[in-house]
Amino acid sequence: ARYVGNQSRLHWLRSPAADFLEFRIYRGDNPNFVADWVSFVVGTPDTQFVESAPPGTFYKLVAADRHGNLSITVWVQAEVTLDAPAATPRLLAFARPEPNPSRGRTALRFSLPAAGRVVLELFDEKGRRVRTLLAGELPAGEHSRVWDGRDDAGSATAPGIYFARLSAQGETKLQRLTRVN
C-alpha cells in the first residue's frame, strides 16, 4: 500500500482458490478498527484499489469464497512515498495473532529494530513444541508468518490453547492463540 498524491493505492496478489468470490476492503483510522459493515468500503474481484483518503489511513483486506468462508484478515497502512528509506522500528514488537480464535490460518506479525537471528515457534499448553515457523536471519523491519494449524510433521493440531514464542534481539515475546473446531 502506498500513499501518493492524496490517494491510497493498494495492490495484492490474486486468490488461487477455485471458489474465490471477491476481496472485501475495510477502512479505519487505526490498526485495531473493526472490519464490519460500518467500515466496509468495497467488494471487488480485482487486485488493486485506489481512493482519495487522508494520509495514515488503515485498511483491512479479506478474501471471500462462494460459500461464505473468509480468509484471515490482513491490515495495512498506506505508506507516504517520499523517496526516503522506510523507517526502522525502534523496538522488538509481536502483534496479537489474527484471527484469534482461529479455525484455520493465523497471521503472526512482528517487527525487528535490527537485523539478526529470529526464531518463531508454537507450543501447546503443556509446553511441548508443536511447530517451528522460522529459524533464521531477517533484516530489520516488519515481518509476518502464517501458521496453518499444522505441526512440524504436517498433521493438523487439535483445538486448544497454543503459544507463539518469538525470540530475537536477546528478547522473548509470547502471544496466546486459541484453535477451535
Salt bridges, closest charged atoms under 4 A:
ASP19 OD2 - HIS67 NE2 3.40
GLU22 OE2 - ARG24 NE 2.87
GLU51 OE2 - ARG27 NE 2.74
GLU79 OE1 - ARG2 NH1 2.65
GLU121 OE2 - ARG129 NE 3.84
GLU121 OE1 - ARG165 NH2 2.65
ASP124 OD2 - ARG128 NE 2.72
ASP148 OD1 - ARG131 NH1 2.80
ASP152 OD2 - ARG129 NH1 2.48
ASP152 OD1 - ARG131 NE 3.98
GLU171 OE1 - LYS173 NZ 3.78
